[in-house]
Amino acid sequence: MTVYSGPVFEMAVNQFGVIANHLSIPMDERDRLLLPKRAVIISCPIHRDDGSITVFEGYRVQHHLTLGPTKGGTRFAPSVDIGEVAALAIWMSWKCALVGLPYGGAKGGVRVDLSTISKRELESLSRRYMQEMIPFVGPHTDVMAPDMGTNEQVMAWFMDTYSMYQGRTVTEIVTGKPVASGGTLGRREATGRGVAHLAKRVLNELSISLNGATAVIQGFGNVGSYAALELQQFGLKVIAVSDHTGALHDPAGLDIPALMRHAGKHGSIAGFSSQLQFDPADILTLPCDVLVPAAMERVIDAKVAENLKCRVLAEGANGPTTPDADLVLEKRQDEVFLIPDVLCNAGGVIVSYFEWVQDLQQLFWEEEEVTRREYQILDRAFDTMVARARADNIPHRTAAMAIGVEKVRAAKNTRGLFP
C-alpha cells in the first residue's frame, strides 16, 4: 500500500520495474530505491483581492538524499496531485544520477488554475507555499526550481521569503532566479538548448543535413520555444508548433522569433495567425525529422507511437511517452531514434546545478562557459547511454534509466541502512 496513486505515478513504477528486472535487483531492495524518502502536503491560505480567503493545497516530494540535497521544480497547475509530484521526483533522481549531479530528485507543486488568480494573489500564494516549506527545505536539503506555471519571478519570491526568515540573503535556496537576484546566465534557455543540441547531434550521426531538415514542437512554453529557436538557428525549418490554445503549421517554416515575441506578450500562440491554424490532435504525427514533445506527460500512447513519422523523437517534457508506446518504439528503433526525457531535458537541472554552485561560491560565469559545460555533460551522458544500449541490446530509455538507477543503488548500498 502507498499514498501515491494515479496514471503518472503508475507509469514511473512501471518504468522502474522494467529497469529493476533488467538489473536483476532483488525484490527486497526495490521499495527502498523507488519509494520517496519524504512527502509533505500543506495548506496555503491566502487573502483574495475581494477580501475572501481561499486555501490551496500544496505538495513537495523528496525522493532521496543519498547523494546530496534533493533538486526539482515546483509547478502551479490544476492537474497537480501527490502521485504526479512523486513520479516527477523519481524521474529527477534517475536524471541527476545519469548526468553525474550530486543530487537526489524532488518535485513540488500547488493545485491552482493560474487563470483564476491575479498577480498579487500569485505572489501571496508563492510566498505562503515557501513559508510552509521552510522546515523541510534548505540549500543543502532541497533546492527548488521553476516548472510549469512558475518562472523567475516566482523563484525570486521563494528566495526572498526564505531569506527573510533566515535574516540574511540565501540565493542558493532556489535556482532559475532572475540574474539580478543571483541567477545564472543561460538558465532560462538551458533546457530548450539542451534538447536542440542533442537533436542536432543525432541528426549529424544519422547523416541528415541540418539545412532543410524539419522540426515539430508540441508545447510552446519555455522548453519548446527555446528548443524551436535553437533548432531554427541550426538551419532546421520549424514547420509546426502547438500549445494549450491550438496549433500552427507552415510547411515553409514558422518565424520562431516573431512567434516567441507574440507568445511573450499575449501568453500563448493564439491570435498569431488565422491562416496557419492546424488541428493540435494531428501535430504529433506530422512528417518531420525532429519531433519535440515539450508539454505534458503521457501524450504519446501506443496508437500515436505507431503513427509517428519523425526520425528523431526528442523528449523535452517529462514522461511524454507511455510504457505501451515504449513497446511500440522498441520495435521501431531503426525508424525512430529516441532521446529519452531523462537525458533530453536534463540541460535545465544541469544549469540549475551550475547556478547553485555559483551562488554558494559567489563567483559567476559567463554565458559561454555555462553553455559549454552544459553541452559537455550532455554529450558525455549521451555517449554513455548509446554505448550501454548497444552493449546490452536494449532501448535508449532502458539504458539511460539503468545507468541512473545503478548509481543511486550503489550509493545507497555503500552508505548502508541506518541505523
Secondary structure by P-SEA (a helix, b strand, c coil): ccccccaaaaaaaaaaaaaaaaaccccccccccccccbbbbbbbbbbccccbbbbbbbbcccccccccbbbbbbbbcccccaaaaaaaaaaaaaaaaaacccbbbbbbbbbcccccccaaaaaaaaaaaaaaaccccccccbbbbbcccccaaaaaaaaaaaaaaaccccccccccccccccccccccaaaaaaaaaaaaaaaaaaccccccbbbbbccccaaaaaaaaaaaaaccccccccccccbbbbccccaaaaaaaaaaaccccccccccccccccccccccccbbbbccccccccaaaaaaccccbbbccccccccaaaaaaaaaacccccccccccccaaaaaaaaaaaaaaaacccccaaaaaaaaaaaaaaaaaaaaaaaaaacccaaaaaaaaaaaaaaaaaaaacccc
